[in-house]
Amino acid sequence: MSGSDATAVSPSYPPGWLVGQLPVGMRDDDLLVSFMTIFERLGATLRAGADGIEHLVDPTVTTPTMLDAIGRWLSYDVLDERLEVDHRRRIIAAIGRSLPWRGTRRGLETLLAAVTDGWAQVDDPGRVGGGEVDGRVTGVVLVRVASTGHLQRHELETLIRDEIPAHLDFRLVIAPLGGTMLRARRDTA
């Protein structure tokens, strides 16, 4: 076999890494060494793939297909394959940043700013309950965004409904506003 053989072992796992684990007396058996070399090549391929496993779910370096899978795994079906990959990466990173804050103003603003690729401002009742009517806790969350981004209005409303506490209502306003608003972060940290 030539040195340019397509089945060459990864440089991180040089030839002999598995055969070298055989007891000394067994290394002299050509048939056993050839047999072990088959498993060595298969194992090197698997080991090489496993070496980068931690990068598989890193939104800054993973594949676009994996970005979609991460979004679905986190129960967010907000990615569109027509979006630029960088925007999709920002959305997945924002989902990750907003998870600890899910159900809060901060979490919703972070998520909406990334999804709409603009600013988002959320005004909530200020506590879990906005008031009581006939023994029921009520309140209205006011959500302002510059646009719906790549989503249709009803898709954005569904996303908001999934993020706010179940007993609260919300009002969505889509219009440019001045004042203090959270802008979409361009980094994915």
Secondary structure in CASP SS format (residue, H / E / C, confidence):
PFRMAT SS
TARGET T0000
AUTHOR 0000-0000-0000
METHOD secondary structure of the structure
MODEL  1
M C 1.00
S C 1.00
G C 1.00
S C 1.00
D C 1.00
A C 1.00
T C 1.00
A C 1.00
V C 1.00
S C 1.00
P C 1.00
S C 1.00
Y C 1.00
P C 1.00
P C 1.00
G C 1.00
W C 1.00
L C 1.00
V H 1.00
G H 1.00
Q H 1.00
L C 1.00
P C 1.00
V H 1.00
G H 1.00
M H 1.00
R H 1.00
D H 1.00
D C 1.00
D H 1.00
L H 1.00
L H 1.00
V H 1.00
S H 1.00
F H 1.00
M H 1.00
T H 1.00
I H 1.00
F H 1.00
E H 1.00
R H 1.00
L H 1.00
G H 1.00
A H 1.00
T H 1.00
L H 1.00
R H 1.00
A H 1.00
G H 1.00
A H 1.00
D H 1.00
G C 1.00
I H 1.00
E H 1.00
H H 1.00
L C 1.00
V C 1.00
D C 1.00
P C 1.00
T C 1.00
V C 1.00
T C 1.00
T C 1.00
P H 1.00
T H 1.00
M H 1.00
L H 1.00
D H 1.00
A H 1.00
I H 1.00
G H 1.00
R H 1.00
W H 1.00
L C 1.00
S C 1.00
Y C 1.00
D C 1.00
V C 1.00
L C 1.00
D C 1.00
E C 1.00
R C 1.00
L C 1.00
E C 1.00
V H 1.00
D H 1.00
H H 1.00
R H 1.00
R H 1.00
R H 1.00
I H 1.00
I H 1.00
A H 1.00
A H 1.00
I H 1.00
G H 1.00
R H 1.00
S H 1.00
L H 1.00
P H 1.00
W H 1.00
R C 1.00
G C 1.00
T C 1.00
R H 1.00
R H 1.00
G H 1.00
L H 1.00
E H 1.00
T H 1.00
L H 1.00
L H 1.00
A H 1.00
A H 1.00
V H 1.00
T H 1.00
D C 1.00
G C 1.00
W E 1.00
A E 1.00
Q E 1.00
V E 1.00
D E 1.00
D C 1.00
P C 1.00
G C 1.00
R C 1.00
V C 1.00
G C 1.00
G C 1.00
G E 1.00
E E 1.00
V E 1.00
D C 1.00
G C 1.00
R E 1.00
V E 1.00
T E 1.00
G C 1.00
V E 1.00
V E 1.00
L E 1.00
V E 1.00
R E 1.00
V E 1.00
A C 1.00
S C 1.00
T C 1.00
G C 1.00
H C 1.00
L C 1.00
Q C 1.00
R H 1.00
H H 1.00
E H 1.00
L H 1.00
E H 1.00
T H 1.00
L H 1.00
I H 1.00
R H 1.00
D H 1.00
E H 1.00
I C 1.00
P C 1.00
A C 1.00
H C 1.00
L C 1.00
D E 1.00
F E 1.00
R E 1.00
L E 1.00
V E 1.00
I E 1.00
A C 1.00
P C 1.00
L C 1.00
G C 1.00
G C 1.00
T C 1.00
M C 1.00
L E 1.00
R E 1.00
A C 1.00
R C 1.00
R C 1.00
D C 1.00
T C 1.00
A C 1.00
END
